[in-house]
Amino acid sequence: MAHTVALGIDIGGSGIKGAPVDLRTGEFLQPRLKIATPAESTPAAVAAIVDQIADEFTDDLPKDAPIGVTIPGVVQHGVVRTAANIDKSWIDAEGEKIFSDALGRKCLLVNDADAAGVAEQRYGAAKGQQGLVILTTLGTGIGIALLHNGVLIPNCELGHMELNGHDAETRAASSVKDKEGLKYDEWAAERLQPYYKRLEDLLWPDLFVVGGGVSRKHEKFLPLLKLRTPIIPAALENQAGIVGAAALAAD
């Protein structure tokens, strides 16, 4: 029997958020709970908060409801291989086992951008899109999700693609725009245009979806990009990680 409800928990550099998700619609069944990420975001400290969030909802969920957790890092067979914006002690930690032990039940651990991409493909801006969809999250860094005909190709790190001698996210992330005081037209022309042009020349996607907090102001920069690939804002905003984690856990 297919699951209709799952719990999604999204670990970020500043906050850890969770909510139960209706898998038929991608909507939250209860208001999300957010707790600040601990200053020392070690596996033990983060797992304790994930357990706290899960405890808030599990009494109201079916006992077999899947649980999905995102983390800002590459996840390979349940092991965290990189640690962006969380404590470096996560590197090579058995993250999926750590969370499953803390929760007392099996959960799925996924990369945060991958979760967001799945959410947008199933419920959001890319719903029904065939071919290759590339979701990019423009934030502190650049997260990437690749989906081909709805199938996730995990752990794509093209936010770190070399661009003009630099790691792309150190030039094109929205945090860099803010730090350097770039206007939207400068950011679009000097940083985003070459980045997205390089992506489309290498991968020939059918659609770009742009997420991250800055996507709320998409009208200030997306129309300035000159690409052959359609490029549109994400629809689910900061719900995408929770929704995608829940959906992937149910798979």
SULZI-V80885 format. One record per residue. N is the residue number from 1. SS is DSSP state (~ for helix, > for strand, _ for the rest). PSI is psi in whole degrees, 0 to 359 (NA if undefined). Layout:
n = <N:N>
ss = <SS:SS>
psi = <PSI:PSI>
This chain:
n = <1:2:3:4:5:6:7:8:9:10:11:12:13:14:15:16:17:18:19:20:21:22:23:24:25:26:27:28:29:30:31:32:33:34:35:36:37:38:39:40:41:42:43:44:45:46:47:48:49:50:51:52:53:54:55:56:57:58:59:60:61:62:63:64:65:66:67:68:69:70:71:72:73:74:75:76:77:78:79:80:81:82:83:84:85:86:87:88:89:90:91:92:93:94:95:96:97:98:99:100:101:102:103:104:105:106:107:108:109:110:111:112:113:114:115:116:117:118:119:120:121:122:123:124:125:126:127:128:129:130:131:132:133:134:135:136:137:138:139:140:141:142:143:144:145:146:147:148:149:150:151:152:153:154:155:156:157:158:159:160:161:162:163:164:165:166:167:168:169:170:171:172:173:174:175:176:177:178:179:180:181:182:183:184:185:186:187:188:189:190:191:192:193:194:195:196:197:198:199:200:201:202:203:204:205:206:207:208:209:210:211:212:213:214:215:216:217:218:219:220:221:222:223:224:225:226:227:228:229:230:231:232:233:234:235:236:237:238:239:240:241:242:243:244:245:246:247:248:249:250:251>
ss = <_:_:_:_:>:>:>:>:>:>:>:_:_:_:>:>:>:>:>:>:>:>:_:_:_:_:>:>:_:_:_:_:>:>:>:>:_:_:_:_:_:_:~:~:~:~:~:~:~:~:~:~:~:~:~:~:~:~:_:_:_:_:_:_:_:>:>:>:>:>:>:_:_:_:>:>:_:_:>:>:_:_:_:_:_:_:_:~:~:~:_:_:_:_:~:~:~:~:~:~:~:~:~:_:_:_:_:>:>:>:>:~:~:~:~:~:~:~:~:~:~:~:~:_:_:_:_:_:_:_:_:>:>:>:>:>:>:>:_:_:_:>:>:>:>:>:>:>:_:_:>:>:>:_:_:_:_:~:~:~:_:>:>:_:_:>:>:_:~:~:~:~:_:~:~:~:~:~:~:~:_:_:_:~:~:~:~:~:~:~:~:~:~:~:~:~:~:~:~:~:~:~:~:_:_:_:>:>:>:>:>:_:~:~:~:~:~:~:~:~:_:~:~:~:_:_:_:_:_:_:>:>:>:_:_:_:~:~:~:~:~:~:~:~:~:~:~:~:~:~:_>
psi = <130:143:144:349:139:159:130:137:128:114:121:174:332:333:154:124:145:155:151:142:134:111:348:330:341:10:153:139:340:159:142:152:131:133:138:139:132:147:318:93:57:164:315:317:317:319:325:321:320:319:320:317:316:319:329:332:336:332:335:2:158:146:335:14:128:155:127:141:135:158:144:74:164:134:118:111:43:355:132:125:338:165:93:120:18:170:139:348:351:337:123:14:146:76:315:321:321:313:321:320:319:323:343:19:158:139:169:135:130:160:143:320:323:317:316:320:316:319:316:326:321:326:348:225:333:15:128:357:128:172:206:120:132:115:132:135:119:106:231:320:206:115:150:138:133:130:128:118:41:357:126:134:100:162:41:124:41:358:340:14:141:130:112:41:6:155:123:319:340:354:327:351:154:333:328:321:314:316:321:358:32:139:160:320:326:314:315:312:319:334:307:318:308:329:307:327:320:317:313:330:330:325:344:60:163:339:137:136:129:117:197:159:325:343:343:340:35:331:344:343:326:319:346:347:135:95:157:340:132:140:123:157:150:155:331:352:229:7:345:319:316:312:315:321:317:316:316:324:323:337:NA>
